[in-house]
Structures are given as structure tokens and as C-alpha cells.
Amino acid sequence: MATNLALDPGLLDRALVVSGAPTKKAAVTMALEEFVARREQAALAELAGSLEWDDGFDYKAERSR
């Protein structure tokens, strides 16, 4: 999908250097992938402690089914 973006040239240059990406497109794609991954990880981290566990569950017994 072609998209025109007004990006900070200095920030884009830094992203190219830090990422080692060969092109601006590759650097922006890598940055977006990392952004999405971090947000998804944060959403999972928020679940920590909010799930109810069954202390009587025997996972080893379930393996023999």
C-alpha cells in the first residue's frame, strides 16, 4: 500500500543507522513491527495476576489422555 508520510529526516537517519536497515522502507517497517510487538507484549503483561488458576489442576494427568 503506497502511503505518503512526513517523517522527521533526522529521526529517520538515526533509525537507519541504529537498525542497520538497507533502505528507509526497511527501517520504517522494522520500527512498526517492533512497535506492534511491544504494544502486544504490554497488553499481555497487563493480564498478569488477573487470571484465576485452579490449584487442583494436574497438568501431568492431562498428558495421558
C-alpha positions as CSV (number, residue, x, y, z in Angstrom):
1,M,0.0,0.0,0.0
2,A,1.6,3.3,-1.0
3,T,1.4,6.0,1.7
4,N,2.9,9.4,1.8
5,L,4.3,10.3,5.2
6,A,6.0,13.4,6.5
7,L,8.7,11.9,8.7
8,D,11.4,13.7,10.7
9,P,14.5,13.3,8.5
10,G,16.9,13.3,11.4
11,L,14.9,10.6,13.2
12,L,14.7,8.6,10.0
13,D,18.5,8.9,9.6
14,R,19.1,7.7,13.2
15,A,16.7,4.8,12.6
16,L,18.7,3.7,9.5
17,V,21.9,3.8,11.4
18,V,20.6,2.1,14.6
19,S,18.7,-0.6,12.7
20,G,21.3,-1.3,10.0
21,A,18.4,-1.5,7.5
22,P,19.4,-1.1,3.9
23,T,16.6,1.3,3.0
24,K,14.2,3.8,4.5
25,K,11.3,1.5,3.8
26,A,13.0,-1.4,5.6
27,A,13.8,0.8,8.6
28,V,10.2,2.1,8.9
29,T,8.8,-1.4,8.5
30,M,11.2,-2.7,11.2
31,A,10.2,0.1,13.5
32,L,6.5,-0.6,13.0
33,E,7.0,-4.3,13.6
34,E,8.8,-3.6,16.9
35,F,6.2,-1.0,17.9
36,V,3.4,-3.5,17.4
37,A,5.3,-6.3,19.2
38,R,5.9,-4.1,22.2
39,R,2.3,-3.0,22.5
40,E,1.1,-6.6,22.2
41,Q,3.6,-7.6,25.0
42,A,2.4,-4.7,27.2
43,A,-1.2,-5.9,26.7
44,L,-0.2,-9.4,27.8
45,A,1.7,-8.1,30.8
46,E,-1.4,-6.3,31.9
47,L,-3.1,-9.7,32.2
48,A,-0.5,-10.9,34.8
49,G,-2.3,-11.6,38.0
50,S,-5.7,-11.2,36.5
51,L,-6.3,-14.8,35.6
52,E,-7.7,-17.3,38.0
53,W,-5.8,-20.5,38.4
54,D,-7.2,-23.9,39.5
55,D,-4.7,-25.1,42.2
56,G,-6.1,-28.6,41.9
57,F,-5.4,-28.9,38.1
58,D,-3.0,-31.7,37.4
59,Y,-1.4,-31.0,34.0
60,K,0.6,-34.2,34.1
61,A,-2.6,-36.2,34.3
62,E,-3.9,-34.4,31.2
63,R,-1.0,-35.6,29.2
64,S,-2.0,-39.2,29.5
65,R,-5.4,-38.7,27.8
